[in-house]
Amino acid sequence: MFNKIMKKCPYCFEDLTEKPLKCPHCNQYIIDDLPEVDFHGSNKKPCIFCGKKIRSEAIFCRYCKRWLDEVEKGVNDLKSMED
C-alpha cells in the first residue's frame, strides 16, 4: 500500500484536487497555501456552534460558517479586560 498525498483546504480541511479561488466546501477564499498531508481516515469532531460533524483539523465550520477559534478569542478578550 502506498501513501497518497492529499491537498486540503487550509480552513475546513476538506479534500481539494487543485487550488481554487474559493473552497467549494466552505466558500472561503483561499489565500494561503494548500497543506499537503498523507491520506488518513476521516476523523471528525462536532462543531462547537452547530454540532454537525466536521474534520478534526478544521478551524472553520463548513456548515454554520463560523471560525472555531471564536470562543478562544472571546475568553482571551475577557481575561485581558480583567487585567
C-alpha positions as a printed NumPy array, in Angstrom:
array([[  0.   ,   0.   ,   0.   ],
       [  1.305,   3.478,  -0.808],
       [  0.892,   6.846,   0.886],
       [ -1.313,   9.188,  -1.058],
       [ -0.661,  12.903,  -0.6  ],
       [ -3.878,  14.906,  -0.394],
       [ -4.318,  18.651,  -0.754],
       [ -6.642,  20.162,   1.828],
       [ -8.458,  23.447,   2.29 ],
       [ -6.499,  25.364,   4.954],
       [ -9.765,  26.33 ,   6.7  ],
       [-12.266,  23.438,   6.595],
       [ -9.596,  20.801,   5.778],
       [-11.747,  19.106,   3.138],
       [-10.046,  17.439,   0.156],
       [ -9.248,  19.537,  -2.926],
       [ -7.925,  18.43 ,  -6.301],
       [ -6.401,  21.807,  -7.182],
       [ -6.089,  25.291,  -5.676],
       [ -9.37 ,  27.036,  -6.468],
       [-10.046,  30.716,  -5.856],
       [-12.735,  29.691,  -3.342],
       [-13.153,  26.423,  -1.452],
       [-16.208,  24.562,  -2.822],
       [-16.902,  23.164,   0.659],
       [-16.752,  26.211,   2.961],
       [-16.788,  29.078,   0.398],
       [-13.72 ,  30.718,   1.942],
       [-11.351,  32.485,  -0.428],
       [ -8.085,  30.561,  -0.384],
       [ -5.244,  32.981,   0.179],
       [ -2.943,  30.548,   1.991],
       [ -1.046,  27.617,   0.52 ],
       [ -2.846,  24.292,   0.487],
       [ -1.466,  21.924,   3.106],
       [ -0.412,  18.555,   1.721],
       [ -0.904,  15.657,   4.103],
       [ -0.697,  11.9  ,   3.94 ],
       [ -4.052,  10.328,   3.31 ],
       [ -5.627,   9.365,   6.6  ],
       [ -9.011,   8.374,   7.901],
       [-11.707,  10.96 ,   8.082],
       [-11.524,  11.793,  11.789],
       [-14.37 ,  14.123,  12.614],
       [-15.5  ,  16.197,  15.572],
       [-18.708,  18.09 ,  16.285],
       [-18.678,  21.82 ,  15.567],
       [-18.856,  23.698,  18.879],
       [-21.519,  26.011,  17.428],
       [-23.873,  23.9  ,  15.286],
       [-22.941,  20.34 ,  16.344],
       [-22.503,  18.998,  12.801],
       [-19.557,  16.683,  12.145],
       [-16.53 ,  18.425,  10.601],
       [-12.91 ,  17.381,  10.027],
       [-10.961,  17.274,  13.267],
       [ -8.269,  19.585,  11.835],
       [-10.763,  22.249,  10.673],
       [-10.599,  25.805,  12.005],
       [-13.762,  26.877,  10.122],
       [-17.138,  25.104,  10.089],
       [-18.342,  24.491,   6.543],
       [-21.975,  24.293,   7.719],
       [-22.553,  27.254,  10.06 ],
       [-19.683,  29.335,   8.589],
       [-18.139,  30.124,  11.987],
       [-14.498,  30.233,  12.964],
       [-13.888,  27.633,  15.661],
       [-11.387,  29.819,  17.479],
       [-14.034,  32.493,  18.221],
       [-14.606,  31.043,  21.695],
       [-10.887,  31.121,  22.493],
       [-10.651,  34.725,  21.266],
       [-13.619,  35.677,  23.449],
       [-12.078,  34.091,  26.521],
       [ -8.769,  35.859,  25.883],
       [-10.612,  39.185,  25.426],
       [-12.393,  38.691,  28.761],
       [ -9.125,  37.842,  30.511],
       [ -7.444,  40.96 ,  29.115],
       [-10.38 ,  43.103,  30.305],
       [ -9.977,  41.733,  33.846],
       [ -6.313,  42.737,  33.987]])
